[in-house]
Amino acid sequence: MKMNKTFGLAAAVISLWLGGLSAPVQADPEPNSPPAASADAIAPCADCASLLLAQNGSGSNSRSRKAGKPMKKQTAGRERLGDLAPKFAELNDDVLFGEVWSREEQLSPRDRSLITIAALFSAGLYPQLKSHLQIGKAHGISKSEAVEAVTQLAFYCGWPKAWSTFPLIREVYGDEGNGNVSAPEYLSAFPIGQKNDAYAQYFIGQSYLAPLTTEQVPVFNVTFEPGCRNNWHIHHAKSGGGQMLICVSGRGWYQEWGKEPQELHPGDVVNIPAGVKHWHGAAKDSWFQHLALEVPGVEGKNEWCEPVDDAAYSKLP
C-alpha cells in the first residue's frame, strides 16, 4: 500500500470521526423566569402523551455512560455465502459483526459505519460501499453527513471515487434532505413508531412516538429526526409528577430554563422534577431516541411554552 494513500485515508477517517467530539458550544443564557403561557397552552403531556417516570430526591440529572442497545443481528454471510463458504459466512456474521461491531462501549455502530464507509470508499469497493451506506443510514448517518464525508474523502482518496459514490448515496437515501426525510429502519432495539403529528405544533422538525406500555408505569419511545426538538414546556402536578428520560440511541440535548444545555448519549438518564421548564431533542446532525417514563402525580398536566430559540440552538455542536 502506498504511504500517501495510507496517510490520506487515516487523516480523513480521523478528521471525520473526531469532528463530532469537540467540546460543546454553550448556548446563550436564557432569562431566569419564563413568560406566562396562555390557558390554551396547558394540555396533557404531548411530547410523549405524558412521558414521565420517577425522579430522584434532589431532582438532579444522573449520567451513566453505558453501552447502547445491540445492533441488529447480521445474517448476510449465511444468507448469501452459507452454502459456498460456510466458515467465511460464520466469521462474517458471528465475529466481524457479532463481536467487533457489537463493542458499542468502545465505539458506537454509527461511528463504525462512518469509518467503514471511508475505508471502502478509499479502496473503491462500491458494492460493499453501497451496503455499508445502507447500514450507516440505519445507524443514524444522515444524507447530508454522507455527502459531506465523501466530499472530504475525495481530496484524500480520489475525485473520481466521489463521482462513483454520490449516485450510491442518492440511491440509498432518495429524496431525504429535500423535505422528504424518512426515519432509519433501525436505531435501537425499540420501535420508532408513528409520526407524532397530533402534537406537531409543539415541535420543530419531525418526531415519532412508539408506546411501549401503558400499564403500571407508562413508557414511550420518542424518536427525533436531526434538528428536531420540542418547545419549552413544564410538567405540572400538585404532588409527585415529573418525567424521566433514558437515552437509547444517537445524540441529543436537554436544557432547563436558566441553565446550560447538556449533551445526551445512549445510557444517559435525565430526571426532571415537576415544575421545571425545559426542552429536549436531537442534535442537528444526528437522529436521537429516548425512552420517556411517567412519574405518577396528582392532577398532572403539561404546559407548552415558546419554541427553543433558533440562534441558541444553532450554536450547539
C-alpha positions in Angstrom: 0.0 0.0 0.0 1.3 3.4 -0.9 2.2 5.6 2.0 0.4 8.7 0.7 -2.8 6.7 0.3 -2.5 5.2 3.8 -1.9 8.6 5.3 -4.7 10.1 3.4 -7.2 7.6 4.5 -6.1 7.8 8.1 -6.3 11.6 8.1 -9.7 11.6 6.5 -11.2 9.0 8.9 -9.7 10.6 12.0 -10.9 14.1 11.0 -14.4 12.9 10.1 -14.8 10.8 13.3 -13.3 13.3 15.7 -15.3 16.1 14.2 -18.2 15.2 16.4 -16.2 15.0 19.6 -15.3 18.7 20.1 -16.3 20.4 23.3 -19.9 21.7 23.4 -20.5 25.3 22.5 -22.7 26.8 25.1 -26.0 28.4 24.1 -26.8 32.0 25.0 -28.0 32.1 28.6 -31.8 32.3 28.9 -33.8 34.6 31.1 -34.4 33.2 34.6 -38.1 33.4 34.5 -40.4 32.1 31.8 -43.1 34.3 30.2 -46.7 33.5 31.1 -48.3 30.9 28.9 -51.9 31.2 27.6 -54.5 28.9 29.1 -54.9 27.0 25.9 -51.2 26.0 26.0 -52.0 23.8 29.0 -52.7 20.3 27.8 -51.9 16.7 28.6 -48.2 16.0 28.1 -47.9 15.7 24.3 -44.2 15.1 23.6 -45.0 11.5 24.5 -48.5 11.6 25.8 -47.4 12.5 29.3 -43.9 10.9 29.0 -42.6 10.8 32.6 -41.2 8.5 35.4 -39.6 8.6 38.9 -37.4 11.5 39.9 -34.6 11.3 42.5 -34.8 13.2 45.7 -32.7 16.2 44.5 -34.1 16.3 41.0 -30.5 16.3 39.6 -29.6 14.7 36.4 -27.6 11.4 36.6 -25.5 10.3 33.6 -24.1 6.8 33.2 -22.3 6.2 30.0 -23.5 2.6 29.4 -23.4 0.7 26.1 -26.2 1.4 23.7 -28.6 -1.3 22.5 -27.0 -4.1 20.4 -27.0 -3.5 16.7 -29.3 -5.6 14.5 -28.1 -9.2 14.1 -26.2 -9.7 10.8 -27.1 -12.7 8.8 -26.0 -11.6 5.3 -23.0 -14.0 5.3 -25.1 -17.1 5.9 -27.8 -16.0 3.6 -25.5 -15.2 0.6 -22.5 -17.5 1.1 -23.6 -20.1 3.6 -23.7 -22.9 1.0 -20.5 -21.9 -0.7 -18.2 -20.7 2.1 -19.8 -21.6 5.4 -16.8 -20.8 7.6 -16.4 -17.4 5.9 -20.1 -16.7 6.5 -19.7 -17.7 10.1 -16.8 -15.4 10.7 -18.6 -12.5 8.9 -21.8 -12.8 10.9 -20.5 -14.0 14.3 -17.1 -12.5 14.6 -16.9 -9.3 12.5 -20.5 -8.2 13.2 -21.3 -10.3 16.2 -18.2 -9.5 18.2 -16.4 -6.5 16.7 -19.3 -4.3 15.6 -21.1 -5.1 18.9 -18.4 -3.5 21.0 -20.6 -0.4 21.4 -19.0 0.8 24.7 -15.7 1.3 22.8 -17.2 2.7 19.5 -20.8 3.2 18.5 -22.3 1.5 15.4 -22.7 4.9 13.9 -19.0 5.7 14.2 -18.1 2.3 13.0 -20.3 2.8 9.9 -18.6 6.1 9.1 -15.1 4.6 9.4 -16.1 1.6 7.3 -17.6 3.8 4.6 -14.4 5.8 4.5 -12.3 2.6 4.1 -14.5 1.1 1.4 -14.5 4.5 -0.4 -10.7 4.6 -0.4 -10.5 1.1 -1.7 -13.1 1.7 -4.4 -15.2 -1.3 -3.3 -18.5 0.1 -4.5 -20.9 -2.9 -4.0 -19.7 -3.2 -0.3 -19.8 0.6 0.0 -23.5 0.7 -1.0 -24.3 -2.0 1.6 -22.5 0.0 4.3 -24.2 3.2 3.2 -27.4 1.4 3.9 -26.1 0.1 7.3 -24.9 3.7 8.1 -28.3 5.1 7.3 -29.9 2.6 9.7 -27.4 3.6 12.3 -28.3 7.3 12.0 -25.9 8.7 9.5 -27.9 11.4 7.6 -27.8 12.0 3.8 -26.0 15.4 4.4 -23.4 13.7 6.6 -22.7 11.0 3.9 -22.4 13.7 1.2 -20.0 15.7 3.4 -17.9 12.6 4.3 -17.5 11.8 0.6 -16.7 15.4 -0.3 -13.8 15.5 2.2 -12.6 12.0 1.3 -12.4 13.0 -2.4 -9.5 15.3 -1.6 -7.6 12.4 0.1 -8.6 9.3 -1.9 -9.5 10.5 -5.4 -12.0 12.7 -7.1 -13.4 10.0 -9.5 -14.3 7.9 -6.5 -16.6 10.7 -5.3 -18.3 10.8 -8.7 -18.9 7.0 -8.4 -20.2 7.3 -4.8 -22.6 10.1 -5.0 -25.1 8.1 -7.2 -25.0 5.4 -4.5 -25.9 7.9 -1.8 -28.8 9.2 -4.0 -29.9 5.6 -4.5 -29.7 4.7 -0.7 -31.2 8.0 0.7 -33.6 9.0 -2.1 -35.2 12.4 -1.5 -34.1 12.8 2.1 -32.8 16.3 2.8 -35.3 17.7 0.2 -38.3 17.8 2.5 -39.0 14.1 2.4 -37.0 12.7 5.4 -37.8 9.2 6.4 -36.8 7.5 9.7 -34.0 4.9 9.5 -35.1 1.3 9.6 -33.1 0.7 12.8 -31.9 3.0 15.6 -32.2 0.8 18.7 -34.0 -2.3 19.9 -37.1 -0.2 20.4 -39.6 0.6 17.6 -39.6 4.0 16.0 -43.4 4.1 15.9 -45.6 6.6 14.0 -45.2 10.3 13.2 -46.2 12.4 16.2 -48.3 14.6 14.0 -51.0 15.2 16.7 -48.6 17.5 18.6 -46.5 18.8 15.7 -47.4 22.4 16.7 -45.2 21.9 19.8 -42.1 20.6 17.9 -39.6 22.0 15.4 -39.0 19.1 13.0 -40.5 15.6 12.8 -40.8 13.4 15.9 -42.1 9.8 16.2 -43.9 8.1 19.0 -44.0 4.4 20.0 -46.0 3.4 23.1 -44.1 0.5 24.8 -46.6 0.0 27.6 -49.4 1.9 29.3 -49.7 -0.5 32.3 -48.2 0.3 35.7 -45.6 2.9 34.6 -46.4 4.3 31.1 -43.3 4.1 28.8 -42.9 5.6 25.4 -40.0 5.6 22.9 -39.6 9.0 21.3 -37.5 9.5 18.1 -36.3 12.9 16.9 -35.0 13.5 13.3 -31.8 15.5 13.1 -32.5 19.1 14.3 -35.9 18.2 15.8 -36.7 19.4 19.3 -39.8 20.2 21.4 -40.8 23.6 22.7 -40.0 24.7 26.2 -42.6 23.0 28.5 -43.4 22.3 32.1 -44.9 19.2 33.7 -47.2 20.4 36.5 -48.6 18.4 39.4 -49.9 19.2 42.8 -47.8 16.4 44.2 -45.4 13.9 42.6 -45.2 14.0 38.9 -42.3 14.8 36.6 -40.5 13.0 33.9 -37.6 10.6 33.3 -35.7 10.3 30.1 -33.5 7.3 29.3 -31.4 7.9 26.2 -31.1 4.8 23.9 -29.7 6.0 20.5 -28.0 8.9 18.8 -27.0 12.2 20.2 -29.3 14.9 21.7 -29.7 17.8 24.1 -31.5 18.6 27.3 -31.8 22.0 28.8 -33.5 23.5 31.9 -34.5 27.2 32.0 -31.6 29.4 33.1 -29.1 26.5 32.9 -26.6 25.4 30.2 -27.6 22.6 27.7 -26.5 19.1 28.5 -25.4 16.8 25.7 -27.0 13.4 25.8 -25.8 10.0 24.6 -27.1 6.4 24.9 -27.1 5.3 28.6 -27.6 8.8 29.9 -30.6 9.3 32.3 -32.3 12.6 32.9 -34.6 13.1 35.9 -37.0 16.1 35.5 -38.9 17.2 38.6 -42.4 18.6 38.2 -42.5 22.4 37.7 -39.2 22.7 35.9 -39.3 24.4 32.5 -37.2 22.5 30.0 -36.8 21.2 26.4 -35.1 18.2 24.8 -34.4 16.9 21.3 -31.9 15.8 18.8 -28.5 17.3 17.8 -28.7 19.0 14.4 -26.6 16.2 12.8 -28.0 13.1 14.5 -31.1 11.1 15.0 -31.9 10.7 18.6 -34.1 8.4 20.7 -35.0 8.4 24.4 -37.5 6.4 26.5 -39.9 8.7 28.3 -41.4 7.4 31.6 -44.3 8.9 33.5 -44.0 9.8 37.2 -47.3 9.3 38.9 -48.7 12.6 40.2 -51.8 14.3 41.4 -53.6 16.5 38.8 -50.7 16.2 36.4 -50.8 18.4 33.2 -48.4 19.8 30.7 -47.9 23.4 29.9 -46.4 24.2 26.5 -44.4 27.4 26.1 -42.4 29.1 23.4 -40.1 27.3 20.8 -36.4 27.0 21.5 -34.6 30.0 20.1 -33.1 29.1 16.7 -30.0 31.1 17.2 -29.2 29.5 20.6 -29.9 26.0 19.2 -27.7 26.6 16.1 -24.7 27.3 18.4 -24.9 23.8 19.8 -22.4 21.4 18.2 
